[in-house]
Amino acid sequence: MSVAISSPRLVDAVDVARAALVAEGEQPGAHTGVTAEGDYAAAHYFDAQLNGYRGWQWCVVVAGAPDSSEVTVSEVALLPAGDALLAPDWVPWVQRVAPGDLGPGDLLAAPADDPRLVPGQIDTQDVSLIDADEVGQVAAEIGLGRDRLLSLEGRSDAAQRWYDGDFGPASPMARNARHACGTCGFYLPVAGALHSGFGVCANELSADGHVVSAEYGCGAHSDVKAPSGGGSPAYDAFDDGAIEVVARPAESVGSDGPADS
C-alpha cells in the first residue's frame, strides 16, 4: 500500500514512525506501506499484533515542512484494514427490536406518536338517549370502541409487507402455482379495506393460518385435480414385470478368433 509522495524523507521515515509506536509501549509488526496525507505529510502503516484486533493496523502520520529536513510525528492511531474484525453497526435503541424478537411475557408498547395508529373514538354528541350497552355491542361488531385504530399509513405498510413477503405473488411458491388464492375454497378474505387483496389460508397442508395475498398460490388449491391412473396420486402405476429390449452392438472379433478368458 503506497502512493507517490513528493518528499522522499517522509517516505523514508519508517524508523521514525516505528519509534513513535514503541515510545507508546506498542509492539508494531511489519511495515505494510505508506500513503500521502497532503503535500507535506505521509501515513505509515504497520501490522498490529494485538489480541482481539484481527486485521487492524497501526497508522503513524509524519510531517515535514518544505524548507526543513526535520520529520515530526503528528498522530498515532489504530485503524481497521479491509479484513478487520469490526463490531456490528450501531443501531439506535428504538430500532433494535426486530420481527420475531417478541417472546412470551415481553411487553412492547407502541410509541404515542406511532404513525401506524390513530385514535379510535365514539362521540355521538348525545348523552341522554344513548344505550351504552347497545352502542358498545354495535361498535365492537364494526371494529370501533378501541383506544387506537390502524391508520391509513399502517394499513398501507402492512399490505405492502404482506404483498412482498413469503405469501405474496413474487414468492417461489406462487410463481410455480397454476391457481391463485383468490379463487381457492380454502381462502378466507379479511374484512375491511384489505378485503379484496388479502385473506387467511385455511388449508392445514399449505399456508394454514397465515395472511396470504389474493394473488399468491400453491399446489394445494381447491381446484387442483388429482392425476389419472391407478398408481399413487402423483404417478401412474409402474409395471415392474415389463421388459425393455435394448439393442446392443456386436462385439468386434479379431482374425484369430475370440480372446481367451
Secondary structure as the mmCIF struct_conf table of DSSP 4:
data_model
#
loop_
_struct_conf.conf_type_id
_struct_conf.id
_struct_conf.beg_label_comp_id
_struct_conf.beg_label_asym_id
_struct_conf.beg_label_seq_id
_struct_conf.end_label_comp_id
_struct_conf.end_label_asym_id
_struct_conf.end_label_seq_id
STRN STRN1 SER A 2 SER A 2
BEND BEND1 SER A 6 SER A 6
HELX_RH_AL_P HELX_RH_AL_P1 PRO A 8 VAL A 11
TURN_TY1_P TURN_TY1_P1 ASP A 12 ALA A 13
HELX_RH_AL_P HELX_RH_AL_P2 VAL A 14 ALA A 23
TURN_TY1_P TURN_TY1_P2 GLU A 24 GLY A 25
STRN STRN2 PRO A 28 ALA A 36
BEND BEND2 GLY A 38 GLY A 38
TURN_TY1_P TURN_TY1_P3 ASP A 39 TYR A 40
STRN STRN3 ALA A 41 ALA A 48
TURN_TY1_P TURN_TY1_P4 ASN A 51 GLY A 52
TURN_TY1_P TURN_TY1_P5 ARG A 54 GLY A 55
STRN STRN4 TRP A 56 ALA A 63
TURN_TY1_P TURN_TY1_P6 PRO A 66 ASP A 67
STRN STRN5 THR A 72 PRO A 80
TURN_TY1_P TURN_TY1_P7 GLY A 82 ASP A 83
HELX_LH_PP_P HELX_LH_PP_P1 ALA A 87 TRP A 90
HELX_RH_3T_P HELX_RH_3T_P1 TRP A 93 GLN A 95
TURN_TY1_P TURN_TY1_P8 PRO A 99 GLY A 100
TURN_TY1_P TURN_TY1_P9 PRO A 104 GLY A 105
HELX_LH_PP_P HELX_LH_PP_P2 ALA A 109 PRO A 111
TURN_TY1_P TURN_TY1_P10 ALA A 112 ASP A 113
TURN_TY1_P TURN_TY1_P11 PRO A 115 ARG A 116
STRN STRN6 LEU A 117 PRO A 119
BEND BEND3 GLN A 125 GLN A 125
BEND BEND4 SER A 128 LEU A 129
HELX_RH_AL_P HELX_RH_AL_P3 ALA A 132 GLU A 141
TURN_TY1_P TURN_TY1_P12 ILE A 142 GLY A 143
BEND BEND5 ASP A 147 ASP A 147
STRN STRN7 ARG A 148 LEU A 150
HELX_RH_AL_P HELX_RH_AL_P4 LEU A 152 ASP A 164
BEND BEND6 GLY A 165 GLY A 165
TURN_TY1_P TURN_TY1_P13 ASP A 166 PHE A 167
BEND BEND7 GLY A 168 GLY A 168
TURN_TY1_P TURN_TY1_P14 PRO A 169 ALA A 170
BEND BEND8 SER A 171 SER A 171
HELX_RH_AL_P HELX_RH_AL_P5 PRO A 172 ARG A 175
TURN_TY1_P TURN_TY1_P15 ASN A 176 ASN A 176
BEND BEND9 ARG A 178 HIS A 179
HELX_RH_3T_P HELX_RH_3T_P2 CYS A 181 THR A 183
TURN_TY1_P TURN_TY1_P16 GLY A 185 PHE A 186
STRN STRN8 TYR A 187 PRO A 189
HELX_LH_PP_P HELX_LH_PP_P3 VAL A 190 VAL A 190
BEND BEND10 ALA A 191 ALA A 191
HELX_RH_3T_P HELX_RH_3T_P3 GLY A 192 LEU A 194
TURN_TY1_P TURN_TY1_P17 HIS A 195 GLY A 197
STRN STRN9 PHE A 198 CYS A 201
TURN_TY1_P TURN_TY1_P18 GLU A 204 GLY A 209
STRN STRN10 VAL A 211 SER A 213
TURN_TY1_P TURN_TY1_P19 ALA A 214 GLU A 215
TURN_TY1_P TURN_TY1_P20 GLY A 219 ALA A 220
TURN_TY1_P TURN_TY1_P21 SER A 222 ASP A 223
HELX_LH_PP_P HELX_LH_PP_P4 VAL A 224 SER A 228
BEND BEND11 GLY A 229 GLY A 231
BEND BEND12 PRO A 233 TYR A 235
TURN_TY1_P TURN_TY1_P22 ASP A 240 GLY A 241
HELX_LH_PP_P HELX_LH_PP_P5 PRO A 249 SER A 252
TURN_TY1_P TURN_TY1_P23 SER A 255 ASP A 256
BEND BEND13 PRO A 258 PRO A 258
HELX_LH_PP_P HELX_LH_PP_P6 ALA A 259 ASP A 260
#
